[in-house]
Amino acid sequence: MWNNQGGFHGYDQGQGGQGGQGGYMSPGGFGTPQQSQEKKTRSRAQNLLPCTVAEIFNTTQNDDKFFSGEIEISQVTIVGLIRSVRETTTRLDYEIDDMSGPPIEVKQFVDNDETVPDEEKVQAMRENTYVRVCGHVRSFGGKRSIVAFKMTPIADMNEVTCHILEVIHSHVMLSQDSSANAAVTSAGDATIGQTGYNDMTGAINGLTPIQSQTHLCIKSNSTEHGASIESVCKQLRGVPEKSIREAIEFLSSEGHIYSTIDEDHYKATDS
């Protein structure tokens, strides 16, 4: 998983929740529509949302909260190129450019004073390196920035493409989830989310992007023996096989899928 500067799985870090227990989509809530909506809003704000630099700059601000449409943006993950680096004993300042707009300032607070052994100091990343940043959106003097709590180098450029897909997927799911909540509120019906499913898409709420995509690949397979891990890897080309196997292990342990003829073939329990 994550360490201070390296070690990446990607999209489903403890990000608010590794293993689907907090990805970018909040689980379905119980109670009244208003209670469910408030719970979802709080949960989203605490989870890690894939987004672009342009989206951060274009958010509307209400007190210390930021919104893209109806989606609250607080903890985010971006992927971009380091344009500049500035080091001090207490902070590393980066300019990160993801080509969607002007670069954004990323601040990473560190403890690199003289009393810290050299091997324990946080090393600054080099310019012209692609990195994934996880942090909190902040605004000071009208200028948006990110205070990073994790930064990892990009070892595989497929991750850049995958991040773009994550941004699209997560925002579509959250927009549909918001529409579903609005319909429930107007109808006075609080049943959506009680089963853990998004009734508008058939997707399971609370999963990370990879877990959700893996589940949909398995669910869409109508063969007698179900989908093989190999076929899922082919459909999710560019996603590391290890990440797909981890997603399958989680989905199986949660009862969303089950093995058929062997441990390499799975069917969805709701198919």
Backbone as a ProteinNet text record, in pm:
[ID]
protein_1_A
[PRIMARY]
MWNNQGGFHGYDQGQGGQGGQGGYMSPGGFGTPQQSQEKKTRSRAQNLLPCTVAEIFNTTQNDDKFFSGEIEISQVTIVGLIRSVRETTTRLDYEIDDMSGPPIEVKQFVDNDETVPDEEKVQAMRENTYVRVCGHVRSFGGKRSIVAFKMTPIADMNEVTCHILEVIHSHVMLSQDSSANAAVTSAGDATIGQTGYNDMTGAINGLTPIQSQTHLCIKSNSTEHGASIESVCKQLRGVPEKSIREAIEFLSSEGHIYSTIDEDHYKATDS
[TERTIARY]
84.1	0	86.8	31.7	107.7	214.9	329	420.8	441.6	548.3	557.1	564	642	652.8	629.2	640.1	629.6	540	523.3	439.8	299.5	258.9	128.7	44.7	-78.2	-168.3	-243.5	-282.1	-359.5	-486.7	-592.4	-721.4	-784.2	-750.7	-826.5	-737.6	-661.4	-583	-676.2	-629.5	-711.3	-782.6	-777.6	-831.8	-952.8	-959.2	-1075.2	-1110.3	-1054.6	-1094.6	-1049.2	-948	-904	-1003.2	-1006.2	-1091.3	-1237.3	-1274.2	-1415.3	-1487.4	-1417.3	-1486.9	-1485	-1450	-1462.3	-1426	-1423.2	-1377.3	-1442.2	-1456.2	-1513.9	-1663.8	-1726.7	-1873.2	-1911.8	-2002.8	-2044.4	-2148.8	-2152.7	-2251.2	-2392.3	-2487.4	-2626.3	-2661.3	-2743.4	-2774	-2910.5	-2937.5	-3066.9	-3132.6	-3255.5	-3325.3	-3405.9	-3437.1	-3516.7	-3433.8	-3498.8	-3423.1	-3326	-3368.7	-3281.1	-3161.1	-3182.2	-3072.5	-2975.7	-3031.2	-2946.2	-2863.3	-2926.7	-2855.7	-2743.6	-2771.5	-2669.5	-2555.4	-2588.6	-2485.5	-2397.2	-2458.3	-2381.5	-2289.8	-2339.4	-2259.3	-2137.8	-2157.7	-2044.8	-1945.8	-1996.9	-1909.4	-1827.1	-1890.1	-1817.1	-1704.1	-1730.6	-1630.2	-1508.6	-1526.9	-1418.1	-1346.7	-1402.2	-1342.7	-1256.1	-1178.3	-1083.3	-1145.6	-1152.9	-1220.3	-1118.9	-1116.4	-1030.1	-1080.6	-992.8	-1035.2	-918.9	-946.5	-844.1	-813	-699.9	-662	-764	-808.8	-907.3	-1033.7	-1075.4	-1197.3	-1179.2	-1060.3	-1033.8	-1041.3	-982.3	-985.3	-1127	-1212.2	-1346.5	-1452.9	-1414.1	-1512.1	-1564.7	-1685.8	-1741	-1712.7	-1685.1	-1648.8	-1758.6	-1793.9	-1891.7	-1827.7	-1786.2	-1704.4	-1575.6	-1552.4	-1430.1	-1458.4	-1575.9	-1612.7	-1609.5	-1576.8	-1566.5	-1662.5	-1730	-1829.5	-1808.7	-1817.2	-1822.6	-1963	-2049.8	-2191.4	-2245.5	-2301.7	-2354.4	-2256.2	-2139	-2041.1	-1943.7	-1935.2	-1838.8	-1699.9	-1603.6	-1465.5	-1380.7	-1324.6	-1241	-1107.8	-1111.7	-991.1	-989.4	-880	-874.1	-747	-749.5	-628	-616.2	-497.2	-469.8	-343.6	-327.3	-207.2	-153.4	-25.6	29.2	180.8	234.8	379	433	543.8	606	677.6	633	695.5	804.7	788.6	890.7	887.6	1001.6	1015	1087.6	1037.7	1107.2	1110.7	1232.2	1251.5	1283	1219.1	1259.4	1265	1307.6	1317.7	1181.7	1076.3	942.9	843.3	880.9	780.7	846.2	780.3	817.3	704.9	737.9	638.1	658.3	549.9	554.3	453.1	480.4	378.6	348.9	222.6	181.4	91.1	122.9	48.9	-9.4	-142.5	-205.2	-259.9	-222.2	-256.8	-404.4	-481.3	-622.6	-643.4	-540.7	-548	-411.4	-403.3	-274.1	-228.7	-98.1	-48.6	-105.8	-113.7	-163.4	-49.9	-50.3	52.4	15.6	112.4	95.1	196.8	148.5	236.1	240.8	360.2	377.6	461.1	399.8	470.7	556.5	683.3	780.1	857.8	932.8	1021	1162	1229.9	1363.7	1470.1	1452.1	1552.4	1680.1	1777.7	1911.3	1913.7	1813.8	1813.8	1765.9	1706	1653.3	1764	1788.7	1890.9	1859.6	1963.2	1944.1	1855.5	1869.3	1791.5	1643.6	1607.9	1467.8	1402.7	1482.3	1426.1	1344.9	1238.8	1156.6	1228.4	1258.8	1330.7	1233.6	1273.4	1190.6	1193.4	1080.8	1074.7	1129.5	1178.6	1244.1	1143.7	1187.1	1106.1	1090.4	980.4	949.5	925	876.9	837.5	685.6	622.6	479.3	454.4	357.5	327.2	177.2	138	-0.6	2	-87.7	-98.4	-230.8	-227.5	-349.4	-344	-446.9	-442.7	-574.2	-570.2	-688.1	-684.3	-798	-808.4	-814.8	-735.1	-732.3	-734.5	-774.2	-774	-721.4	-620.8	-565.1	-545.2	-605.6	-595.8	-657.1	-759.5	-825.6	-751.6	-640.3	-560.2	-580.2	-619.9	-643.7	-510.7	-502.8	-384.5	-425.3	-330.8	-353.5	-248.4	-291.6	-199.4	-191.9	-77.4	-64.4	-33.3	-99.7	-60.9	7.4	-1.6	70.1	107.4	229.4	272.1	351	318.2	388.4	423.7	541.2	580	499.8	477.8	408	510	498.9	592.5	541.7	410.6	348.9	259	286.8	210.3	64	31.8	-108.9	-189.8	-120.3	-189.4	-245.5	-178.7	-227.7	-362.2	-366.9	-491.6	-599.3	-559.7	-656.1	-713.9	-631.1	-680	-788.5	-768.5	-868.6	-1001.3	-993	-1114.4	-1179.2	-1096	-1148.7	-1227.3	-1170.9	-1237.1	-1375.4	-1380.7	-1508.3	-1605.6	-1558	-1644.5	-1698.7	-1611.9	-1655.4	-1757.9	-1737.9	-1831.5	-1965.3	-1962.8	-2089.1	-2166.6	-2097.4	-2164.3	-2219.7	-2141.1	-2187	-2302.5	-2298.8	-2408.6	-2536.9	-2526.1	-2643.6	-2695.4	-2602	-2641.2	-2716.4	-2668.9	-2737.4	-2876.4	-2889.4	-3020.2	-3115.7	-3063.1	-3146.6	-3193.6	-3104.9	-3142.6	-3247.9	-3235.4	-3334.5	-3471.8	-3472.9	-3599.6	-3662	-3578.8	-3628.6	-3687.5	-3617.6	-3665.7	-3800.3	-3814.2	-3939.1	-4053.9	-4023.4	-4130	-4155.7	-4066.7	-4082.4	-4053.9	-3966.4	-3936.4	-3790.6	-3764	-3625.5	-3572.8	-3617	-3574.8	-3445.5	-3408.4	-3285.4	-3166.6	-3077.9	-2957.2	-2971.2	-3093.7	-3108.4	-3056.3	-3049.7	-2995	-2847.1	-2791	-2650.3	-2628.7	-2735.5	-2721.2	-2772.2	-2713	-2763	-2867.9	-2994	-3102.8	-3098.6	-3030.3	-3029.3	-2925.1	-2819.8	-2711.2	-2688.9	-2737.9	-2710.7	-2574.7	-2499.5	-2366.6	-2378.9	-2282	-2282.1	-2216.2	-2288	-2230.9	-2120.7	-2023.6	-1918.5	-1796	-1796.4	-1679.9	-1585.1	-1458.4	-1360.9	-1381.4	-1321.8	-1339.8	-1302.6	-1188.7	-1145.9	-1241.1	-1283.4	-1376.5	-1508.1	-1556.8	-1683	-1670.9	-1560.4	-1541.8	-1524.9	-1451.7	-1432.8	-1565.7	-1647.7	-1778.6	-1866.9	-1866	-1949.1	-1903.3	-1771.4	-1719.2	-1767.9	-1762.3	-1805.5	-1955.9	-2029.8	-2175.4	-2225.1	-2153.1	-2197.3	-2167.4	-2090.4	-2057.8	-2171.7	-2232.3	-2349.8	-2318.3	-2189.9	-2154.4	-2181.5	-2186.8	-2219.8	-2117.8	-1990	-1884.6	-1844.9	-1903.5	-1871.9	-1746.5	-1704.3	-1589.6	-1460.2	-1361.7	-1229.2	-1151.6	-1052.4	-968.5	-898.4	-858.1	-790.1	-880.1	-1008	-1099.6	-1124.6	-1129.7	-1147.6	-1026.7	-905.9	-783.5	-782	-833.5	-836.5	-933.6	-1046.6	-1145.1	-1095.2	-1023	-969.2	-822.9	-795.1	-657.8	-594.1	-473.3	-403.5	-408.7	-502.9	-510	-423.6	-335.5	-247.9	-327.9	-280.5	-348.8	-357.9	-253.1	-254.6	-372	-398.8	-509.5	-643.1	-654.3	-778.7	-799.5	-692.3	-704	-740.5	-685.6	-721.5	-868.7	-917	-1058.8	-1148	-1108.1	-1186.4	-1188.8	-1075.1	-1069.7	-1163.3	-1166.7	-1256.2	-1402.4	-1434.7	-1572.9	-1621.8	-1532.9	-1568.8	-1591.2	-1503.2	-1515.6	-1640.5	-1686.1	-1805.9	-1933.9	-1919.7	-2037.1	-2097.1	-2025	-2076.7	-2055.5	-1954.4	-1927	-1892.5	-1892.3	-1853.5	-1780.6	-1690.6	-1614.6	-1701.6	-1674.8	-1754.6	-1671.1	-1614.4	-1543.4	-1406.4	-1348.1	-1218.8	-1203.4	-1083.6	-1060.2	-1028	-1036	-1010.3	-1137.5	-1251.1	-1378.4	-1480.9	-1551	-1644.3	-1773.7	-1880.6	-2009.2	-2058.4	-2138.2	-2193.8	-2314.5	-2328.4	-2440.9	-2573.4	-2569.1	-2693.1	-2718.5	-2642.5	-2662.2	-2777.2
-120.1	0	124	229.9	352.8	349.7	406.5	445.6	594.8	650.5	795.3	858.6	796.9	856.5	757	630	536.1	421	330.9	215.4	248.1	210	253.9	134.7	135.3	46.1	134.9	252.6	337.1	381.7	346	409.3	382.2	273.4	240.7	233.6	332.5	343.3	354.1	359.1	380.8	507.5	559.1	678.2	721.2	727.4	722.7	580.2	480.8	347.1	248.2	171.8	63.7	-49.4	-123.2	-241	-207.2	-94	-66.6	-18.3	6.4	49.2	199.4	262.9	405.8	460.8	401.5	459.5	591.7	629.4	760.1	757.5	638.1	630.8	589.6	660.8	628.8	519.2	436.4	328.9	383.8	301.4	340.7	361.1	458.7	490.8	441.6	448.1	409.7	531	515.6	622.9	706.1	828.7	916.7	964.2	1011.4	1063.9	1173.2	1264	1373	1318.9	1223.5	1164.7	1093.6	1020.2	949.3	1046.9	1156.1	1255	1318.7	1355.7	1417.8	1321.6	1194.3	1094.3	1076.8	1073.3	1058.5	1177.7	1298.2	1418.4	1416.5	1380.5	1374.2	1269.1	1153.3	1043.8	1081.9	1147.7	1187.4	1282.6	1376.4	1475.3	1409.8	1293.9	1226.5	1127.4	1097.7	1001.3	1069.2	989.6	1041.5	1040	1156.7	1170.1	1194	1108.2	1135	1258.6	1350.8	1469.6	1529.2	1634.9	1704.8	1838.7	1895.8	2026.5	2132.3	2125	2222.8	2219.8	2100.6	2090	2156.6	2141.7	2205.4	2357.2	2410.8	2554.8	2604.9	2519.6	2561.6	2533.9	2479.1	2453.5	2584.3	2578	2691.8	2671.9	2780.3	2771.1	2827.8	2751.9	2794.3	2778.2	2888.1	2885.6	2810.4	2699.5	2623.5	2495.9	2488.9	2371.7	2406.2	2305.9	2324.8	2228.5	2277.7	2196.6	2203.4	2085.6	2075	2027.2	2120.6	2086.6	2058.5	1939.5	1900.7	1812.1	1786.6	1697.3	1778.9	1747.9	1817.6	1759.2	1846.9	1805.3	1850	1752.6	1783.2	1710.4	1577.6	1497.5	1450.3	1475.9	1445.3	1368.1	1302.7	1245.7	1296	1347.6	1392.6	1323.6	1319.9	1265.1	1369.7	1404.4	1506.7	1507.2	1605.4	1617.6	1729	1701.6	1802.8	1904.7	2030.5	2137.4	2209	2219.5	2285.2	2229.5	2241.5	2192.2	2297.8	2322.6	2412.8	2345.4	2337.2	2264.4	2358.9	2331.3	2391.7	2280	2310.1	2206.2	2159	2237.6	2200.2	2170.4	2201	2184.6	2165.2	2083.3	2068.2	2126.1	2222	2286.8	2242.9	2194.7	2149.5	2227.4	2238.3	2278.3	2156	2110.5	1989.2	2026.3	1972.8	2004.4	1875.6	1868.8	1751.5	1784.5	1899.3	1943.6	1981.9	1980.3	2017.7	2166.7	2233.8	2376.1	2421.2	2537.2	2581.4	2488.7	2481.4	2396.1	2440.3	2345.9	2375.8	2357.6	2439.1	2429	2315.9	2230.1	2120	2135.8	2137.7	2155	2025.4	1978	1858.4	1895.6	1890.4	1926.6	1809.5	1840.9	1738.2	1786	1694	1726.1	1687.3	1779.5	1751.9	1839.9	1869.1	1955	1876.4	1943.4	1885.1	1768.1	1757.5	1648.5	1516.6	1522.3	1401.7	1336	1205.7	1136.2	1146.5	1150.2	1167	1059.3	933.9	825.2	833	915.1	929.1	1054.5	1138.9	1260.5	1228.2	1304.9	1287.8	1354.2	1276.5	1328	1392.4	1507.3	1574.6	1497.1	1492.7	1429.2	1524.4	1468.6	1548.3	1612.4	1721.7	1784.3	1689.9	1709.8	1628.6	1481.8	1458.6	1325	1322.1	1217.2	1200.6	1144.3	1202.2	1159.1	1153.4	1074.1	1076	1148.3	1243.7	1323.9	1295.5	1271.2	1258.3	1365.8	1446.7	1553.8	1627.6	1735.2	1816	1944.4	1983.2	2109.5	2224.5	2326.5	2443.2	2570.8	2680.2	2809.9	2914.3	2989.8	3097.2	3219	3329.9	3450.9	3434.6	3347.4	3324.3	3230.3	3173	3082.9	2939.1	2852.3	2712	2635.5	2541.3	2455.8	2322.6	2229.7	2099.6	2079.3	2041.5	2001.4	1849.3	1797.1	1653.9	1576.7	1461	1369.2	1244.7	1222.4	1113.6	1157.3	1123.8	1144.9	1023.1	969.7	851.6	871.6	825.5	838.1	742	779.4	694.8	608.1	477	384.1	334.5	335.4	284.4	393.7	438.3	547.8	510.1	380.5	340.7	396	424.3	476.9	616.7	692.1	825	812.3	721.2	697.1	643.2	551.7	492.6	599.3	695.9	803	884.5	913.2	988.3	912.2	780.2	698.3	698.9	697.1	703.4	832.7	943.7	1073	1070.5	1020.7	1014.5	922.1	802.6	701.4	749.3	803.1	843.2	955.9	1051.7	1164.1	1122.2	1030.6	979.1	906.8	821.4	746.4	839.4	939.5	1030.2	1117.1	1156.9	1236.5	1155.3	1028.7	942.4	917.3	902.7	880.3	1001.9	1123.5	1245.9	1254.2	1215.2	1217.1	1119.8	1003.9	904.5	956.1	1023.4	1077.7	1185.9	1268.4	1373.6	1313.5	1205.5	1140.1	1078.6	1021.2	960.6	1067.3	1180.4	1286.6	1340.3	1364	1421	1323.1	1194.5	1094	1049.8	1089.9	1048.4	901.7	846.9	703.9	685.4	618.9	602.9	463	397.7	258.5	245.7	347.9	335.6	329.9	236.8	224	123.8	80.7	-12.4	-150.5	-181.3	-310.3	-302	-180.7	-164.2	-147.2	-141	-126.8	8.3	58.9	179.3	134.5	167.6	116.5	169.3	281.8	340.7	276	218.8	164.1	16	-39.3	-178.2	-197.1	-88.4	-97.7	-100	-159.6	-168.9	-44.6	28.7	146.7	108.3	196.5	176.3	105.7	63.2	-3.1	99.5	62.6	145.8	128.1	214.1	200.1	63.1	10.3	-120.2	-230.1	-225.7	-327.2	-320.2	-200.2	-183.6	-234.4	-199.4	-242.3	-393.8	-449.1	-594	-665.1	-613.7	-674.1	-669.2	-555.1	-541.9	-635.7	-656.1	-750.8	-892.3	-930.6	-1064.9	-1079.3	-975.4	-980.4	-989.7	-924.8	-922.7	-1052.6	-1141.3	-1269	-1367.5	-1416.8	-1503.7	-1651.4	-1685.4	-1825.5	-1910.7	-2040.7	-2133.1	-2128.1	-2116.7	-2121.5	-1983.6	-1878.5	-1744.2	-1688.1	-1573.2	-1502.9	-1552.8	-1573.3	-1610.4	-1484.4	-1498.6	-1384.1	-1331.4	-1423.5	-1383.1	-1293.8	-1331	-1251.2	-1114.1	-1107	-978.3	-888.7	-948.6	-872.3	-817.4	-895.2	-849.6	-732.8	-739.5	-631.2	-504.8	-521.1	-405.6	-386.2	-385	-372.7	-244.9	-258.7	-144.6	-143.9	-218.7	-231	-349.5	-332.7	-443.1	-566.1	-683.9	-808.1	-822.9	-781.2	-790.8	-713.2	-593.3	-511.5	-579.1	-643.8	-713.4	-832.5	-906.6	-1021.6	-976.1	-863.6	-809.6	-769.9	-712.6	-674.2	-797.7	-902.7	-1027.1	-1089.9	-1087.5	-1143.9	-1068.7	-936.3	-857	-885.4	-883.7	-907.7	-1044.9	-1144.3	-1279.2	-1284.7	-1219.8	-1222.2	-1148.8	-1050.5	-973.9	-1038.4	-1146.5	-1217.9	-1161.8	-1072.2	-1016.4	-1111.7	-1197	-1296	-1428.8	-1537.2	-1667.7	-1746.4	-1834.5	-1914.6	-2029.7	-2073.3	-2180.5	-2307.8	-2332.3	-2459.2	-2461.6	-2346	-2338.3	-2197.1	-2168.5	-2038.6	-1930.1	-1962.7	-1865.3	-1824.9	-1881.2	-1849.4	-1805.2	-1695.3	-1637.1	-1592.5	-1598.6	-1543.3	-1447	-1350	-1253.6	-1314.1	-1289.2	-1345.9	-1282.9	-1163.5	-1098	-1107.1	-1192.4	-1203.9	-1299.9
0	0	0	59.1	57.4	165.2	133.8	237.6	222	279.8	283.9	146.3	53.1	-78.1	-188.5	-162.7	-271	-235.9	-330.1	-306.7	-344.3	-461.7	-509.6	-544.7	-498.8	-572.3	-669.8	-629.4	-717	-653.3	-720	-700.6	-566.9	-499.9	-380.4	-259.8	-237	-117.3	0.4	118	231.8	213.3	104.5	44.6	111.4	184.6	254.8	269.9	207.7	233.1	132.2	161.8	74.9	81.9	-26	-25.9	-28.1	-85.5	-105.8	15.4	124.6	243.7	253.8	150.5	143.5	11.7	-102.6	-228.8	-256.1	-379	-406.4	-396	-396.8	-387.7	-246.8	-187.3	-52.2	-54.2	49.6	53.1	65.6	29.2	43.6	189.2	216.6	354.3	394.3	524	577.3	639.7	679.4	747.7	650.7	691.7	607.7	491.2	381.6	267.7	308.8	397.3	437.8	513.2	604.6	679.9	585.8	488	393	312	266.6	186	266.6	393.7	476.4	502.4	524.2	550.1	427.8	308.8	185.9	164.8	191.8	172.1	262.6	390.8	483.2	438.8	395.1	354.4	232.9	135.4	15.5	51	140.3	175.5	239.8	303.1	372	281.2	164.2	74.3	-29.9	-101.8	-198.6	-337.4	-400.2	-528.5	-639.7	-743	-858.3	-931.9	-964	-1036.4	-1114.1	-1189.5	-1266.9	-1200.5	-1238.6	-1184.9	-1227	-1352.2	-1400.4	-1316	-1277	-1196.6	-1061.2	-1001.4	-872.1	-885.7	-993	-1014.5	-1042.1	-1099.7	-1139.5	-1033.8	-919.7	-814.3	-756.6	-705.1	-631.9	-484.2	-414.4	-273.8	-186.2	-82.2	16.7	153.3	214	335.5	304.6	373.9	348.5	268.5	204.1	124.9	-23.2	-105.4	-248.5	-318.3	-422.8	-491.4	-642.2	-704.5	-849.9	-882.7	-922.3	-933.5	-794.6	-774.8	-643.8	-567.6	-627.6	-565.7	-482.5	-352.4	-267.2	-290.1	-307.8	-332.2	-214.3	-143.6	-28	-39.7	-24.2	-44.7	-189.7	-258.9	-401.4	-433.9	-549.5	-607.3	-750.4	-783.5	-918.9	-968.4	-1099.8	-1161.5	-1258	-1245.3	-1332.3	-1332.2	-1403.4	-1423.1	-1333.2	-1264.4	-1179.5	-1267.6	-1257.7	-1335.6	-1257.1	-1126.5	-1044.7	-903.4	-834.4	-697.3	-614.8	-494.4	-401.8	-265.5	-206.3	-81	33.6	149	276	378.8	499.5	602.6	650.4	625	675	564.5	438	332.8	196.6	115	-24.7	-107.4	-191.9	-276.9	-421.2	-482	-620.4	-703.4	-831.8	-928.7	-1013.7	-1010.5	-1080.6	-1197.1	-1313.9	-1435.8	-1494.1	-1505	-1567.3	-1706.1	-1759.3	-1895.4	-1911	-1801.1	-1811.8	-1789.4	-1739.9	-1709.6	-1661.4	-1597.2	-1543	-1431.1	-1404.8	-1295	-1160.9	-1069.3	-935.1	-835.4	-731.6	-628.4	-531.9	-505.7	-411.9	-300.2	-177.2	-61.2	18.8	45.1	126.8	249	366	488.5	534.8	569.5	608.2	730.5	786.6	899.2	858.6	792.2	740	805.4	935.2	999.2	1027.1	1083.6	1099.5	1196.6	1284.4	1382.3	1322.6	1202.7	1139	1057	1077.3	997.1	848.1	767	623	563.4	612.2	555	590.1	689.5	728.8	670.1	606.2	549	423.8	403.5	284.7	167.1	66.2	-49.3	-148.2	-199.2	-299.2	-430.3	-498.1	-629.1	-734.9	-842.1	-944.9	-1040.4	-1100.9	-1205	-1323.9	-1397.6	-1516.6	-1482.5	-1360	-1316.1	-1300.5	-1350.6	-1329.9	-1190.3	-1120.1	-983.6	-962.3	-864	-814.1	-680.4	-666	-544.4	-476.9	-347.1	-266.4	-158.4	-151.2	-52.9	-39.1	38.1	67.7	-14.3	-69	-142.3	-42.1	-66.4	20.6	-64.4	-2.3	-70.1	26.6	-18.1	64.1	-24.6	14.5	-65.4	-202.9	-212.3	-339.8	-432.1	-387.4	-469.8	-423.9	-515.7	-483.1	-479.3	-388.9	-379	-317.8	-313.8	-250.8	-143.6	-24.5	80.8	76.8	32.6	6.7	133.8	147.4	254.2	197.7	66.6	0.8	-140.4	-180.4	-318.5	-362.2	-480.3	-530.5	-677	-717.5	-858.5	-945.7	-1069.7	-1164.9	-1237.2	-1220.1	-1283	-1417.6	-1437	-1559	-1615.8	-1739.2	-1796.7	-1822.5	-1818.6	-1828.8	-1712.2	-1603.6	-1486.3	-1512.3	-1599.8	-1635.3	-1707.4	-1805.2	-1877.7	-1785	-1697.6	-1604.2	-1510.8	-1471.6	-1384.3	-1454.1	-1582.4	-1657.5	-1659	-1678.9	-1678.2	-1540.2	-1435.5	-1299.2	-1277.1	-1325.1	-1308.3	-1372.6	-1495.9	-1567.6	-1495.8	-1460.9	-1399	-1264.7	-1182.2	-1048.5	-1054.1	-1144.9	-1151.7	-1211.2	-1307.2	-1361.4	-1251.9	-1175.5	-1069.3	-961.9	-922.5	-818.9	-866.9	-994.7	-1050.4	-1054.6	-1094.7	-1097.3	-956.9	-862.4	-723.3	-670.2	-705.7	-663	-723.6	-850.5	-915.8	-847.8	-811.1	-743.8	-608.7	-535.2	-405	-419.1	-524.8	-545.9	-575.1	-653.3	-685.4	-561	-476.7	-353.1	-262.2	-251	-162.9	-209.6	-341	-392.1	-379.5	-384.2	-374.8	-232.2	-141.8	-2.3	16.5	-69.2	-64.3	-29	81.8	128.2	105.2	0.2	-18.5	-96.3	-176.2	-254.2	-159.7	-182.5	-102.1	10.5	44.1	154.8	119	-9.6	-50.6	-79.2	-77.6	-111.6	-259.7	-340.2	-484.8	-529.6	-638.1	-702.9	-803.6	-777.6	-859.9	-1002.7	-1024.3	-1157.5	-1247.5	-1189.6	-1270.5	-1249.8	-1140.6	-1109.2	-1046.8	-1028.4	-968.5	-816.4	-753	-607.4	-551.4	-466.4	-404.7	-306.6	-290.5	-192.8	-244.9	-372.7	-429.5	-489.8	-494.9	-564.5	-714.6	-797.8	-942.7	-995.8	-953.2	-1004.8	-958.9	-833.4	-783	-859.2	-883.8	-956.5	-1100.1	-1168.6	-1306.6	-1314.4	-1217.6	-1214.8	-1194.8	-1102.6	-1076.7	-1200.7	-1271.7	-1391	-1502.1	-1514.3	-1613.9	-1584.7	-1457.5	-1417.9	-1433.3	-1394.4	-1401.4	-1545.4	-1637.5	-1776.8	-1850.7	-1788.6	-1851.9	-1826.9	-1934.6	-1921.6	-1946.6	-1954.3	-1979.2	-1855.6	-1878.2	-1769.3	-1656.5	-1692.2	-1590.9	-1540.4	-1596	-1550.6	-1616.4	-1568.6	-1627.2	-1565.5	-1649.7	-1600.2	-1565.9	-1477.7	-1442.9	-1567.3	-1655.2	-1778.4	-1864.8	-1875.5	-1958.4	-1896.5	-1763.1	-1695.9	-1721.6	-1715.5	-1741.4	-1883.6	-1977.6	-2116.9	-2133.5	-2062.7	-2072.7	-2005	-1894.8	-1821.8	-1858	-1986.2	-2035	-1980.6	-1929.8	-1871.6	-1719.9	-1660.6	-1515.1	-1472.6	-1376.2	-1334.2	-1290.7	-1330.6	-1294	-1142.3	-1072.1	-925.5	-867.3	-920.9	-871	-898	-1014.6	-1048.7	-956.1	-929.2	-837.1	-696.6	-653.3	-521.5	-518.1	-628.4	-636.1	-631.4	-704.1	-705	-566.6	-499	-363.4	-269.5	-282.6	-198	-231.4	-361.3	-402.7	-357.7	-365.2	-322.2	-171.5	-95.9	50.1	97.7	17.8	53.4	0.9	-76.1	-124.5	-252.3	-320.3	-445.2	-563.1	-554.7	-658.7	-592.3	-672	-617.5	-726.5	-683.9	-779.3	-830.3	-952.3	-1013.2	-1027.3	-1147	-1169.7	-1103.4	-1080.5	-1011.5	-957	-902.8	-841.4	-943.2	-1071.2	-1176.5	-1251.7	-1214.8	-1281.3	-1178.9	-1208.8	-1112.3	-1180.3	-1102.5	-1144.8	-1036.8	-1077.8	-983.7	-914.6	-786.2	-711.2	-753.2	-815	-854.8	-1003.7	-1074.5	-1219.2	-1251.6
[MASK]
+++++++++++++++++++++++++++++++++++++++++++++++++++++++++++++++++++++++++++++++++++++++++++++++++++++++++++++++++++++++++++++++++++++++++++++++++++++++++++++++++++++++++++++++++++++++++++++++++++++++++++++++++++++++++++++++++++++++++++++++++++++++++++++++++++++++++++++++

